[in-house]
Amino acid sequence: MVHIEQERFPKAHRLRKRWEFLAVQGSGKKFSSRFFIGLALPRSEEGPARIGITASGRFGNAVVRNHIRRLIREAFRTHRFHVPSSFDVVIIPKKHAALEPSAGIFEDLESLGRRIAQSAEGRP
């Protein structure tokens, strides 16, 4: 099976350890959009932006949680949700995001990413 590099979601672009999630949730700056809460924290070392997704059982059953995770990863992978490099971001979906079609999810993540990027540049 042949993998095209752009179609992959490498480990370097993911938050994988509990302490990484806790660091972002504890010290990160909070951004809110219609369907998501985003917590962003700049890293001291250089590297690609990394995302982590937290969807609790209150969000929905496993099928719903996995669906929203796939949509968030797809938005990040295809650069619809652009975050500046050397940033760690944790995305928490709001309950009503499960009812929204994917186009609305992508638009909302795009605007959330723009707000995080503006904050990184020093703009309010």
N, CA, C and O atoms as a printed pandas DataFrame, in Angstrom:
     atom_number atom_name residue_name chain_id  residue_number  x_coord  y_coord  z_coord
0              1         N          MET        A               1    0.843   -1.178    0.000
1              2        CA          MET        A               1    0.000    0.000    0.000
2              3         C          MET        A               1    0.888    1.240    0.000
3              4         O          MET        A               1    1.830    1.331    0.787
4              5         N          VAL        A               2    0.595    2.173   -0.863
5              6        CA          VAL        A               2    1.375    3.390   -1.011
6              7         C          VAL        A               2    0.702    4.508   -0.229
7              8         O          VAL        A               2   -0.505    4.725   -0.337
8              9         N          HIS        A               3    1.515    5.219    0.567
9             10        CA          HIS        A               3    0.998    6.358    1.324
10            11         C          HIS        A               3    1.561    7.635    0.736
11            12         O          HIS        A               3    2.769    7.757    0.531
12            13         N          ILE        A               4    0.702    8.564    0.471
13            14        CA          ILE        A               4    1.141    9.886    0.042
14            15         C          ILE        A               4    1.356   10.695    1.307
15            16         O          ILE        A               4    0.512   10.691    2.203
16            17         N          GLU        A               5    2.476   11.386    1.384
17            18        CA          GLU        A               5    2.868   12.075    2.621
18            19         C          GLU        A               5    1.794   13.016    3.140
19            20         O          GLU        A               5    1.562   13.073    4.347
20            21         N          GLN        A               6    1.133   13.756    2.253
21            22        CA          GLN        A               6    0.135   14.720    2.692
22            23         C          GLN        A               6   -1.091   14.036    3.294
23            24         O          GLN        A               6   -1.803   14.643    4.095
24            25         N          GLU        A               7   -1.341   12.804    2.926
25            26        CA          GLU        A               7   -2.509   12.105    3.431
26            27         C          GLU        A               7   -2.294   11.499    4.809
27            28         O          GLU        A               7   -3.229   10.959    5.401
28            29         N          ARG        A               8   -1.099   11.578    5.315
29            30        CA          ARG        A               8   -0.808   10.984    6.611
30            31         C          ARG        A               8   -0.954   12.024    7.721
31            32         O          ARG        A               8   -0.920   13.230    7.476
32            33         N          PHE        A               9   -1.115   11.536    8.916
33            34        CA          PHE        A               9   -1.174   12.396   10.098
34            35         C          PHE        A               9   -0.097   11.893   11.054
35            36         O          PHE        A               9   -0.386   11.106   11.955
36            37         N          PRO        A              10    1.163   12.351   10.860
37            38        CA          PRO        A              10    2.295   11.780   11.585
38            39         C          PRO        A              10    2.258   12.055   13.088
39            40         O          PRO        A              10    1.591   12.979   13.553
40            41         N          LYS        A              11    2.984   11.240   13.824
41            42        CA          LYS        A              11    3.039   11.367   15.272
42            43         C          LYS        A              11    3.588   12.716   15.703
43            44         O          LYS        A              11    3.226   13.218   16.767
44            45         N          ALA        A              12    4.451   13.308   14.897
45            46        CA          ALA        A              12    5.039   14.610   15.234
46            47         C          ALA        A              12    3.994   15.719   15.275
47            48         O          ALA        A              12    4.267   16.797   15.802
48            49         N          HIS        A              13    2.808   15.479   14.730
49            50        CA          HIS        A              13    1.745   16.491   14.688
50            51         C          HIS        A              13    0.667   16.234   15.732
51            52         O          HIS        A              13   -0.378   16.886   15.714
52            53         N          ARG        A              14    0.906   15.297   16.637
53            54        CA          ARG        A              14   -0.110   14.936   17.635
54            55         C          ARG        A              14    0.429   15.103   19.048
55            56         O          ARG        A              14    1.614   14.888   19.304
56            57         N          LEU        A              15   -0.448   15.485   19.950
57            58        CA          LEU        A              15   -0.150   15.382   21.377
58            59         C          LEU        A              15   -0.466   13.945   21.759
59            60         O          LEU        A              15   -1.555   13.450   21.467
60            61         N          ARG        A              16    0.477   13.271   22.411
61            62        CA          ARG        A              16    0.274   11.851   22.659
62            63         C          ARG        A              16    0.319   11.473   24.132
63            64         O          ARG        A              16   -0.203   10.426   24.514
64            65         N          LYS        A              17    0.916   12.282   24.942
65            66        CA          LYS        A              17    1.064   11.951   26.362
66            67         C          LYS        A              17    0.112   12.782   27.211
67            68         O          LYS        A              17   -0.208   13.923   26.879
68            69         N          ARG        A              18   -0.325   12.197   28.292
69            70        CA          ARG        A              18   -1.242   12.888   29.209
70            71         C          ARG        A              18   -0.648   14.190   29.709
71            72         O          ARG        A              18   -1.352   15.197   29.787
72            73         N          TRP        A              19    0.639   14.193   30.050
73            74        CA          TRP        A              19    1.254   15.408   30.585
74            75         C          TRP        A              19    1.288   16.522   29.539
75            76         O          TRP        A              19    1.272   17.697   29.904
76            77         N          GLU        A              20    1.335   16.182   28.243
77            78        CA          GLU        A              20    1.288   17.204   27.203
78            79         C          GLU        A              20   -0.090   17.867   27.158
79            80         O          GLU        A              20   -0.197   19.088   27.039
80            81         N          PHE        A              21   -1.139   17.052   27.254
81            82        CA          PHE        A              21   -2.497   17.585   27.304
82            83         C          PHE        A              21   -2.674   18.467   28.542
83            84         O          PHE        A              21   -3.224   19.564   28.453
84            85         N          LEU        A              22   -2.206   17.982   29.696
85            86        CA          LEU        A              22   -2.372   18.730   30.945
86            87         C          LEU        A              22   -1.620   20.056   30.920
87            88         O          LEU        A              22   -2.100   21.053   31.458
88            89         N          ALA        A              23   -0.441   20.069   30.295
89            90        CA          ALA        A              23    0.327   21.321   30.199
90            91         C          ALA        A              23   -0.443   22.362   29.396
91            92         O          ALA        A              23   -0.519   23.525   29.793
92            93         N          VAL        A              24   -1.010   21.950   28.278
93            94        CA          VAL        A              24   -1.774   22.886   27.439
94            95         C          VAL        A              24   -3.043   23.321   28.162
95            96         O          VAL        A              24   -3.390   24.502   28.150
96            97         N          GLN        A              25   -3.738   22.374   28.793
97            98        CA          GLN        A              25   -4.984   22.712   29.478
98            99         C          GLN        A              25   -4.733   23.584   30.701
99           100         O          GLN        A              25   -5.587   24.390   31.071
100          101         N          GLY        A              26   -3.581   23.433   31.325
101          102        CA          GLY        A              26   -3.284   24.211   32.522
102          103         C          GLY        A              26   -2.751   25.598   32.233
103          104         O          GLY        A              26   -3.072   26.542   32.955
104          105         N          SER        A              27   -1.937   25.744   31.186
105          106        CA          SER        A              27   -1.262   27.017   30.921
106          107         C          SER        A              27   -1.636   27.665   29.598
107          108         O          SER        A              27   -1.228   28.795   29.330
108          109         N          GLY        A              28   -2.398   26.977   28.772
109          110        CA          GLY        A              28   -2.717   27.495   27.445
110          111         C          GLY        A              28   -3.741   28.608   27.464
111          112         O          GLY        A              28   -4.529   28.750   28.399
112          113         N          LYS        A              29   -3.706   29.395   26.396
113          114        CA          LYS        A              29   -4.684   30.472   26.230
114          115         C          LYS        A              29   -5.948   29.891   25.609
115          116         O          LYS        A              29   -5.882   29.091   24.676
116          117         N          LYS        A              30   -7.096   30.300   26.135
117          118        CA          LYS        A              30   -8.377   29.730   25.720
118          119         C          LYS        A              30   -8.993   30.551   24.594
119          120         O          LYS        A              30   -9.040   31.780   24.642
120          121         N          PHE        A              31   -9.463   29.828   23.578
121          122        CA          PHE        A              31  -10.179   30.417   22.452
122          123         C          PHE        A              31  -11.482   29.657   22.311
123          124         O          PHE        A              31  -11.519   28.434   22.448
124          125         N          SER        A              32  -12.535   30.378   22.039
125          126        CA          SER        A              32  -13.829   29.731   21.911
126          127         C          SER        A              32  -14.443   30.088   20.567
127          128         O          SER        A              32  -14.328   31.216   20.089
128          129         N          SER        A              33  -15.088   29.115   19.978
129          130        CA          SER        A              33  -15.819   29.339   18.733
130          131         C          SER        A              33  -17.205   28.743   18.898
131          132         O          SER        A              33  -17.576   28.314   19.990
132          133         N          ARG        A              34  -17.954   28.715   17.838
133          134        CA          ARG        A              34  -19.328   28.232   17.921
134          135         C          ARG        A              34  -19.405   26.763   18.341
135          136         O          ARG        A              34  -20.268   26.388   19.134
136          137         N          PHE        A              35  -18.500   25.931   17.808
137          138        CA          PHE        A              35  -18.567   24.499   18.054
138          139         C          PHE        A              35  -17.406   23.933   18.862
139          140         O          PHE        A              35  -17.431   22.757   19.227
140          141         N          PHE        A              36  -16.378   24.752   19.152
141          142        CA          PHE        A              36  -15.180   24.220   19.804
142          143         C          PHE        A              36  -14.622   25.176   20.838
143          144         O          PHE        A              36  -14.850   26.385   20.794
144          145         N          ILE        A              37  -13.890   24.598   21.762
145          146        CA          ILE        A              37  -13.035   25.347   22.670
146          147         C          ILE        A              37  -11.623   24.925   22.310
147          148         O          ILE        A              37  -11.322   23.733   22.242
148          149         N          GLY        A              38  -10.764   25.896   22.082
149          150        CA          GLY        A              38   -9.374   25.609   21.745
150          151         C          GLY        A              38   -8.467   26.177   22.813
151          152         O          GLY        A              38   -8.651   27.311   23.254
152          153         N          LEU        A              39   -7.501   25.403   23.223
153          154        CA          LEU        A              39   -6.487   25.843   24.171
154          155         C          LEU        A              39   -5.145   25.771   23.452
155          156         O          LEU        A              39   -4.770   24.711   22.952
156          157         N          ALA        A              40   -4.424   26.876   23.395
157          158        CA          ALA        A              40   -3.173   26.931   22.644
158          159         C          ALA        A              40   -2.035   27.363   23.552
159          160         O          ALA        A              40   -2.180   28.264   24.379
160          161         N          LEU        A              41   -0.905   26.703   23.380
161          162        CA          LEU        A              41    0.282   26.993   24.184
162          163         C          LEU        A              41    1.509   26.941   23.283
163          164         O          LEU        A              41    1.751   25.918   22.642
164          165         N          PRO        A              42    2.299   28.033   23.216
165          166        CA          PRO        A              42    3.523   27.983   22.410
166          167         C          PRO        A              42    4.568   27.092   23.082
167          168         O          PRO        A              42    4.671   27.053   24.308
168          169         N          ARG        A              43    5.340   26.376   22.260
169          170        CA          ARG        A              43    6.428   25.543   22.764
170          171         C          ARG        A              43    7.743   26.285   22.613
171          172         O          ARG        A              43    7.877   27.149   21.746
172          173         N          SER        A              44    8.705   25.956   23.447
173          174        CA          SER        A              44   10.017   26.595   23.357
174          175         C          SER        A              44   10.846   26.010   22.214
175          176         O          SER        A              44   11.632   26.724   21.591
176          177         N          GLU        A              45   10.676   24.714   21.936
177          178        CA          GLU        A              45   11.452   24.103   20.855
178          179         C          GLU        A              45   10.724   24.248   19.524
179          180         O          GLU        A              45    9.496   24.326   19.471
180          181         N          GLU        A              46   11.507   24.283   18.456
181          182        CA          GLU        A              46   10.944   24.393   17.108
182          183         C          GLU        A              46   10.317   23.069   16.701
183          184         O          GLU        A              46   10.692   22.007   17.199
184          185         N          GLY        A              47    9.378   23.146   15.808
185          186        CA          GLY        A              47    8.745   21.947   15.293
186          187         C          GLY        A              47    7.362   22.262   14.778
187          188         O          GLY        A              47    6.884   23.389   14.903
188          189         N          PRO        A              48    6.718   21.264   14.197
189          190        CA          PRO        A              48    5.380   21.497   13.651
190          191         C          PRO        A              48    4.352   21.695   14.761
191          192         O          PRO        A              48    4.560   21.285   15.903
192          193         N          ALA        A              49    3.259   22.320   14.407
193          194        CA          ALA        A              49    2.147   22.459   15.357
194          195         C          ALA        A              49    1.622   21.065   15.682
195          196         O          ALA        A              49    1.616   20.178   14.829
196          197         N          ARG        A              50    1.183   20.884   16.920
197          198        CA          ARG        A              50    0.633   19.597   17.334
198          199         C          ARG        A              50   -0.755   19.821   17.905
199          200         O          ARG        A              50   -0.999   20.814   18.590
200          201         N          ILE        A              51   -1.668   18.890   17.621
201          202        CA          ILE        A              51   -3.004   18.995   18.180
202          203         C          ILE        A              51   -3.334   17.758   18.993
203          204         O          ILE        A              51   -2.826   16.661   18.760
204          205         N          GLY        A              52   -4.206   17.989   19.952
205          206        CA          GLY        A              52   -4.790   16.922   20.745
206          207         C          GLY        A              52   -6.288   17.174   20.789
207          208         O          GLY        A              52   -6.733   18.321   20.781
208          209         N          ILE        A              53   -7.050   16.116   20.836
209          210        CA          ILE        A              53   -8.506   16.243   20.816
210          211         C          ILE        A              53   -9.055   15.550   22.048
211          212         O          ILE        A              53   -8.727   14.395   22.320
212          213         N          THR        A              54   -9.888   16.253   22.790
213          214        CA          THR        A              54  -10.511   15.702   23.979
214          215         C          THR        A              54  -12.021   15.767   23.807
215          216         O          THR        A              54  -12.599   16.851   23.728
216          217         N          ALA        A              55  -12.647   14.615   23.750
217          218        CA          ALA        A              55  -14.106   14.534   23.660
218          219         C          ALA        A              55  -14.572   13.548   24.719
219          220         O          ALA        A              55  -14.357   12.343   24.587
220          221         N          SER        A              56  -15.203   14.050   25.759
221          222        CA          SER        A              56  -15.615   13.191   26.866
222          223         C          SER        A              56  -16.865   12.399   26.512
223          224         O          SER        A              56  -17.489   12.630   25.476
224          225         N          GLY        A              57  -17.216   11.478   27.371
225          226        CA          GLY        A              57  -18.408   10.661   27.175
226          227         C          GLY        A              57  -19.684   11.473   27.173
227          228         O          GLY        A              57  -20.696   11.032   26.628
228          229         N          ARG        A              58  -19.656   12.658   27.777
229          230        CA          ARG        A              58  -20.837   13.523   27.777
230          231         C          ARG        A              58  -21.112   14.094   26.392
231          232         O          ARG        A              58  -22.228   14.522   26.101
232          233         N          PHE        A              59  -20.078   14.099   25.528
233          234        CA          PHE        A              59  -20.257   14.625   24.173
234          235         C          PHE        A              59  -21.165   13.722   23.352
235          236         O          PHE        A              59  -21.956   14.209   22.545
236          237         N          GLY        A              60  -21.062   12.447   23.544
237          238        CA          GLY        A              60  -21.879   11.504   22.787
238          239         C          GLY        A              60  -21.298   10.113   22.913
239          240         O          GLY        A              60  -20.322    9.901   23.633
240          241         N          ASN        A              61  -21.892    9.172   22.217
241          242        CA          ASN        A              61  -21.370    7.815   22.284
242          243         C          ASN        A              61  -20.079    7.706   21.470
243          244         O          ASN        A              61  -19.650    8.687   20.863
244          245         N          ALA        A              62  -19.468    6.543   21.451
245          246        CA          ALA        A              62  -18.171    6.360   20.807
246          247         C          ALA        A              62  -18.209    6.697   19.319
247          248         O          ALA        A              62  -17.251    7.254   18.783
248          249         N          VAL        A              63  -19.292    6.367   18.663
249          250        CA          VAL        A              63  -19.412    6.655   17.229
250          251         C          VAL        A              63  -19.364    8.158   16.989
251          252         O          VAL        A              63  -18.656    8.618   16.093
252          253         N          VAL        A              64  -20.097    8.914   17.765
253          254        CA          VAL        A              64  -20.154   10.378   17.620
254          255         C          VAL        A              64  -18.796   10.992   17.962
255          256         O          VAL        A              64  -18.312   11.866   17.243
256          257         N          ARG        A              65  -18.182   10.541   19.053
257          258        CA          ARG        A              65  -16.869   11.075   19.446
258          259         C          ARG        A              65  -15.813   10.796   18.378
259          260         O          ARG        A              65  -15.026   11.680   18.038
260          261         N          ASN        A              66  -15.791    9.588   17.854
261          262        CA          ASN        A              66  -14.806    9.248   16.828
262          263         C          ASN        A              66  -15.043   10.025   15.539
263          264         O          ASN        A              66  -14.089   10.400   14.857
264          265         N          HIS        A              67  -16.298   10.268   15.204
265          266        CA          HIS        A              67  -16.611   11.038   14.001
266          267         C          HIS        A              67  -16.072   12.460   14.116
267          268         O          HIS        A              67  -15.452   12.960   13.178
268          269         N          ILE        A              68  -16.297   13.113   15.242
269          270        CA          ILE        A              68  -15.830   14.495   15.396
270          271         C          ILE        A              68  -14.309   14.545   15.434
271          272         O          ILE        A              68  -13.708   15.490   14.922
272          273         N          ARG        A              69  -13.679   13.537   16.035
273          274        CA          ARG        A              69  -12.206   13.474   16.037
274          275         C          ARG        A              69  -11.670   13.356   14.614
275          276         O          ARG        A              69  -10.694   14.017   14.258
276          277         N          ARG        A              70  -12.305   12.515   13.803
277          278        CA          ARG        A              70  -11.868   12.361   12.411
278          279         C          ARG        A              70  -11.997   13.681   11.651
279          280         O          ARG        A              70  -11.110   14.040   10.876
280          281         N          LEU        A              71  -13.089   14.396   11.870
281          282        CA          LEU        A              71  -13.278   15.679   11.187
282          283         C          LEU        A              71  -12.217   16.700   11.612
283          284         O          LEU        A              71  -11.697   17.437   10.774
284          285         N          ILE        A              72  -11.897   16.746   12.894
285          286        CA          ILE        A              72  -10.889   17.691   13.380
286          287         C          ILE        A              72   -9.520   17.348   12.799
287          288         O          ILE        A              72   -8.799   18.235   12.344
288          289         N          ARG        A              73   -9.160   16.071   12.813
289          290        CA          ARG        A              73   -7.872   15.655   12.237
290          291         C          ARG        A              73   -7.812   15.963   10.745
291          292         O          ARG        A              73   -6.782   16.410   10.241
292          293         N          GLU        A              74   -8.907   15.727   10.044
293          294        CA          GLU        A              74   -8.952   16.019    8.604
294          295         C          GLU        A              74   -8.767   17.513    8.348
295          296         O          GLU        A              74   -8.043   17.896    7.429
296          297         N          ALA        A              75   -9.405   18.346    9.137
297          298        CA          ALA        A              75   -9.258   19.797    8.979
298          299         C          ALA        A              75   -7.814   20.219    9.229
299          300         O          ALA        A              75   -7.282   21.056    8.500
300          301         N          PHE        A              76   -7.183   19.655   10.237
301          302        CA          PHE        A              76   -5.798   19.986   10.550
302          303         C          PHE        A              76   -4.867   19.470    9.453
303          304         O          PHE        A              76   -3.948   20.170    9.029
304          305         N          ARG        A              77   -5.108   18.265    9.007
305          306        CA          ARG        A              77   -4.251   17.635    8.005
306          307         C          ARG        A              77   -4.296   18.364    6.667
307          308         O          ARG        A              77   -3.270   18.496    6.000
308          309         N          THR        A              78   -5.459   18.831    6.275
309          310        CA          THR        A              78   -5.613   19.507    4.992
310          311         C          THR        A              78   -5.438   21.020    5.100
311          312         O          THR        A              78   -5.744   21.747    4.155
312          313         N          HIS        A              79   -4.958   21.490    6.219
313          314        CA          HIS        A              79   -4.649   22.907    6.463
314          315         C          HIS        A              79   -5.874   23.802    6.458
315          316         O          HIS        A              79   -5.767   25.007    6.227
316          317         N          ARG        A              80   -7.023   23.227    6.707
317          318        CA          ARG        A              80   -8.200   24.076    6.884
318          319         C          ARG        A              80   -8.199   24.666    8.283
319          320         O          ARG        A              80   -8.841   25.682    8.548
320          321         N          PHE        A              81   -7.468   24.011    9.169
321          322        CA          PHE        A              81   -7.327   24.486   10.538
322          323         C          PHE        A              81   -5.838   24.738   10.735
323          324         O          PHE        A              81   -5.115   23.884   11.247
324          325         N          HIS        A              82   -5.387   25.928   10.319
325          326        CA          HIS        A              82   -3.965   26.231   10.318
326          327         C          HIS        A              82   -3.555   26.856   11.652
327          328         O          HIS        A              82   -4.095   27.879   12.074
328          329         N          VAL        A              83   -2.594   26.216   12.296
329          330        CA          VAL        A              83   -2.048   26.698   13.559
330          331         C          VAL        A              83   -0.570   26.989   13.330
331          332         O          VAL        A              83    0.092   26.217   12.637
332          333         N          PRO        A              84   -0.027   28.069   13.884
333          334        CA          PRO        A              84    1.391   28.367   13.692
334          335         C          PRO        A              84    2.279   27.240   14.215
335          336         O          PRO        A              84    1.913   26.539   15.159
336          337         N          SER        A              85    3.436   27.073   13.602
337          338        CA          SER        A              85    4.353   26.031   14.057
338          339         C          SER        A              85    4.812   26.332   15.482
339          340         O          SER        A              85    4.735   27.470   15.945
340          341         N          SER        A              86    5.280   25.313   16.154
341          342        CA          SER        A              86    5.734   25.371   17.545
342          343         C          SER        A              86    4.603   25.709   18.519
343          344         O          SER        A              86    4.847   26.290   19.577
344          345         N          PHE        A              87    3.382   25.350   18.167
345          346        CA          PHE        A              87    2.239   25.524   19.063
346          347         C          PHE        A              87    1.636   24.165   19.353
347          348         O          PHE        A              87    1.573   23.301   18.478
348          349         N          ASP        A              88    1.194   23.982   20.586
349          350        CA          ASP        A              88    0.400   22.819   20.965
350          351         C          ASP        A              88   -1.022   23.302   21.179
351          352         O          ASP        A              88   -1.248   24.306   21.854
352          353         N          VAL        A              89   -1.982   22.590   20.605
353          354        CA          VAL        A              89   -3.380   22.989   20.695
354          355         C          VAL        A              89   -4.207   21.788   21.124
355          356         O          VAL        A              89   -4.050   20.692   20.586
356          357         N          VAL        A              90   -5.087   21.999   22.093
357          358        CA          VAL        A              90   -6.060   20.988   22.490
358          359         C          VAL        A              90   -7.431   21.502   22.063
359          360         O          VAL        A              90   -7.814   22.627   22.385
360          361         N          ILE        A              91   -8.160   20.665   21.337
361          362        CA          ILE        A              91   -9.492   21.014   20.847
362          363         C          ILE        A              91  -10.522   20.218   21.627
363          364         O          ILE        A              91  -10.419   18.997   21.744
364          365         N          ILE        A              92  -11.520   20.920   22.160
365          366        CA          ILE        A              92  -12.615   20.297   22.898
366          367         C          ILE        A              92  -13.908   20.643   22.165
367          368         O          ILE        A              92  -14.294   21.812   22.127
368          369         N          PRO        A              93  -14.582   19.658   21.585
369          370        CA          PRO        A              93  -15.827   19.961   20.879
370          371         C          PRO        A              93  -16.969   20.241   21.854
371          372         O          PRO        A              93  -17.070   19.628   22.917
372          373         N          LYS        A              94  -17.818   21.178   21.463
373          374        CA          LYS        A              94  -19.022   21.452   22.243
374          375         C          LYS        A              94  -20.105   20.463   21.829
375          376         O          LYS        A              94  -20.053   19.893   20.739
376          377         N          LYS        A              95  -21.071   20.266   22.692
377          378        CA          LYS        A              95  -22.082   19.236   22.483
378          379         C          LYS        A              95  -22.827   19.364   21.157
379          380         O          LYS        A              95  -23.066   18.359   20.487
380          381         N          HIS        A              96  -23.191   20.565   20.774
381          382        CA          HIS        A              96  -23.985   20.746   19.565
382          383         C          HIS        A              96  -23.162   20.620   18.280
383          384         O          HIS        A              96  -23.729   20.711   17.191
384          385         N          ALA        A              97  -21.843   20.414   18.371
385          386        CA          ALA        A              97  -21.023   20.201   17.176
386          387         C          ALA        A              97  -21.374   18.888   16.489
387          388         O          ALA        A              97  -21.179   18.746   15.282
388          389         N          ALA        A              98  -21.886   17.935   17.248
389          390        CA          ALA        A              98  -22.224   16.622   16.690
390          391         C          ALA        A              98  -23.345   16.715   15.661
391          392         O          ALA        A              98  -23.462   15.846   14.798
392          393         N          LEU        A              99  -24.162   17.747   15.740
393          394        CA          LEU        A              99  -25.300   17.886   14.835
394          395         C          LEU        A              99  -24.959   18.668   13.577
395          396         O          LEU        A              99  -25.763   18.719   12.646
396          397         N          GLU        A             100  -23.792   19.273   13.534
397          398        CA          GLU        A             100  -23.407   20.147   12.425
398          399         C          GLU        A             100  -22.796   19.334   11.277
399          400         O          GLU        A             100  -22.040   18.395   11.523
400          401         N          PRO        A             101  -23.116   19.687   10.031
401          402        CA          PRO        A             101  -22.471   19.012    8.900
402          403         C          PRO        A             101  -20.978   19.365    8.835
403          404         O          PRO        A             101  -20.535   20.355    9.419
404          405         N          SER        A             102  -20.235   18.555    8.131
405          406        CA          SER        A             102  -18.780   18.716    8.114
406          407         C          SER        A             102  -18.336   20.074    7.560
407          408         O          SER        A             102  -17.323   20.607    8.012
408          409         N          ALA        A             103  -19.048   20.636    6.613
409          410        CA          ALA        A             103  -18.666   21.946    6.072
410          411         C          ALA        A             103  -18.690   23.017    7.164
411          412         O          ALA        A             103  -17.798   23.864    7.219
412          413         N          GLY        A             104  -19.691   22.986    8.021
413          414        CA          GLY        A             104  -19.767   23.934    9.137
414          415         C          GLY        A             104  -18.651   23.713   10.142
415          416         O          GLY        A             104  -18.115   24.672   10.697
416          417         N          ILE        A             105  -18.298   22.464   10.379
417          418        CA          ILE        A             105  -17.198   22.133   11.290
418          419         C          ILE        A             105  -15.890   22.695   10.734
419          420         O          ILE        A             105  -15.117   23.314   11.465
420          421         N          PHE        A             106  -15.645   22.479    9.439
421          422        CA          PHE        A             106  -14.402   22.958    8.827
422          423         C          PHE        A             106  -14.319   24.479    8.877
423          424         O          PHE        A             106  -13.258   25.028    9.173
424          425         N          GLU        A             107  -15.414   25.162    8.596
425          426        CA          GLU        A             107  -15.432   26.634    8.661
426          427         C          GLU        A             107  -15.121   27.123   10.069
427          428         O          GLU        A             107  -14.341   28.058   10.252
428          429         N          ASP        A             108  -15.728   26.493   11.051
429          430        CA          ASP        A             108  -15.535   26.901   12.438
430          431         C          ASP        A             108  -14.088   26.657   12.882
431          432         O          ASP        A             108  -13.506   27.492   13.574
432          433         N          LEU        A             109  -13.514   25.535   12.493
433          434        CA          LEU        A             109  -12.124   25.256   12.841
434          435         C          LEU        A             109  -11.179   26.222   12.129
435          436         O          LEU        A             109  -10.156   26.619   12.688
436          437         N          GLU        A             110  -11.518   26.596   10.905
437          438        CA          GLU        A             110  -10.698   27.557   10.168
438          439         C          GLU        A             110  -10.671   28.905   10.883
439          440         O          GLU        A             110   -9.613   29.520   11.012
440          441         N          SER        A             111  -11.829   29.362   11.345
441          442        CA          SER        A             111  -11.869   30.647   12.053
442          443         C          SER        A             111  -11.157   30.550   13.402
443          444         O          SER        A             111  -10.509   31.505   13.830
444          445         N          LEU        A             112  -11.274   29.417   14.062
445          446        CA          LEU        A             112  -10.572   29.216   15.333
446          447         C          LEU        A             112   -9.062   29.243   15.105
447          448         O          LEU        A             112   -8.331   29.857   15.882
448          449         N          GLY        A             113   -8.594   28.590   14.057
449          450        CA          GLY        A             113   -7.171   28.597   13.721
450          451         C          GLY        A             113   -6.661   29.996   13.409
451          452         O          GLY        A             113   -5.554   30.360   13.804
452          453         N          ARG        A             114   -7.476   30.789   12.694
453          454        CA          ARG        A             114   -7.082   32.173   12.398
454          455         C          ARG        A             114   -6.924   32.980   13.683
455          456         O          ARG        A             114   -5.993   33.775   13.816
456          457         N          ARG        A             115   -7.836   32.773   14.624
457          458        CA          ARG        A             115   -7.761   33.523   15.887
458          459         C          ARG        A             115   -6.527   33.127   16.679
459          460         O          ARG        A             115   -5.893   33.979   17.301
460          461         N          ILE        A             116   -6.180   31.853   16.666
461          462        CA          ILE        A             116   -4.969   31.404   17.354
462          463         C          ILE        A             116   -3.730   31.994   16.675
463          464         O          ILE        A             116   -2.800   32.434   17.351
464          465         N          ALA        A             117   -3.718   32.001   15.347
465          466        CA          ALA        A             117   -2.583   32.573   14.616
466          467         C          ALA        A             117   -2.443   34.074   14.870
467          468         O          ALA        A             117   -1.329   34.577   15.020
468          469         N          GLN        A             118   -3.559   34.784   14.919
469          470        CA          GLN        A             118   -3.508   36.228   15.197
470          471         C          GLN        A             118   -2.951   36.468   16.592
471          472         O          GLN        A             118   -2.166   37.394   16.795
472          473         N          SER        A             119   -3.341   35.659   17.535
473          474        CA          SER        A             119   -2.833   35.793   18.896
474          475         C          SER        A             119   -1.334   35.525   18.946
475          476         O          SER        A             119   -0.606   36.177   19.696
476          477         N          ALA        A             120   -0.879   34.575   18.155
477          478        CA          ALA        A             120    0.549   34.249   18.118
478          479         C          ALA        A             120    1.365   35.391   17.549
479          480         O          ALA        A             120    2.516   35.598   17.935
480          481         N          GLU        A             121    0.759   36.139   16.619
481          482        CA          GLU        A             121    1.433   37.282   16.022
482          483         C          GLU        A             121    1.391   38.512   16.907
483          484         O          GLU        A             121    1.995   39.535   16.586
484          485         N          GLY        A             122    0.685   38.417   18.011
485          486        CA          GLY        A             122    0.611   39.531   18.938
486          487         C          GLY        A             122   -0.587   40.419   18.767
487          488         O          GLY        A             122   -0.724   41.420   19.470
488          489         N          ARG        A             123   -1.465   40.071   17.840
489          490        CA          ARG        A             123   -2.681   40.852   17.655
490          491         C          ARG        A             123   -3.769   40.314   18.575
491          492         O          ARG        A             123   -3.790   39.119   18.870
492          493         N          PRO        A             124   -4.676   41.180   19.033
493          494        CA          PRO        A             124   -5.746   40.712   19.945
494          495         C          PRO        A             124   -6.762   39.845   19.254
495          496         O          PRO        A             124   -7.712   39.382   19.887
